[in-house]
């Protein structure tokens, strides 16, 4: 319970906009950058001089977010970076490759890929265009496809980092997990039968998808292009936050958890630390970061064991099958 308590009421963040060094020359891609944590993270990085590309479900939401980010840059004149975006519908795998290519046309390198977008407890039975349970499909499968498609830009950034003698693990892929892993993931991890035939409970499927993100962070860290180029792949729980992600939770549960909610900017601090902290290095492959930016002090031993026994790869290989024809 101590680890859960510390994630609900974390110590003060150590990396914020107040002490973040200039990010001029670095390129960031943030999925789900049109609201909540992703939007707040984009504001921080843009104001620090970074080149930031956000993704959202439509050109309308991406354009509105870009306008908001620019409007929030007062006081940072002369230090802001570049902000741009691409609309990506993560609920339909068939359109992701074209949108990834659009991103690659805009930038040849990506220093940090923040896989921040997500779906939380949609109506029971919600599915992707390919018929997958929506949360597994968006939170896990679509993000794995996008990460694969954008890997060439990560490799370019990693090679540039090596040339400039940057520490291994400077280039990163950050997957979004949740406290639901500690609270709701089944003992020893989910069975693949629950992925093939998802339960009717959106809450159960959400916890599966967030454990799935940890599994994918671990799996992705072992791929040759990632290991050969010292790219760091980790996961993070941004924190208990009041964002649009909770819009389907229901009024009773929303009221119940309201005392535990924090402003979305604090979640951005978690992602900022996971993306840029020098305390993390290549030795942290597959690691789990918790609010507001620190290594998980005690990840569940049964889940660590499950990863050690290859359950992460089992799930990832199923995801790979879903995306094979779309790569």
Secondary structure, 3 states (H helix, E strand, C coil): CHHHHHHHCCCCCCCCCCCCCCCCCCEEEECCCCCHHHHHHHHHHHHCCCEEEEEECCHHHHHHHHHHHHHCCCCCCCCCCEEEEEECCCCCHHHHHHHHHHHHHHCCCCCEEEECCCCCCCCCCCECCCCCEHHHHHHHHHHHHHHHHHHHHHHHHHHHHHHCCCCCCCCEEEEECCCHHHHHCCCCCCCCHHHHCCCCCHHHHHHHHHHHHHHHHHHHCCCHHHHCCCCEEEEECCCCECCHHHHHCCHHHHHHHHHHCECHHHHHHHHHHHHHCCCCCHHHCCCEEECCCEECCCCCHHHHHHHHCCHHHHHHHHHHHHHHHHC
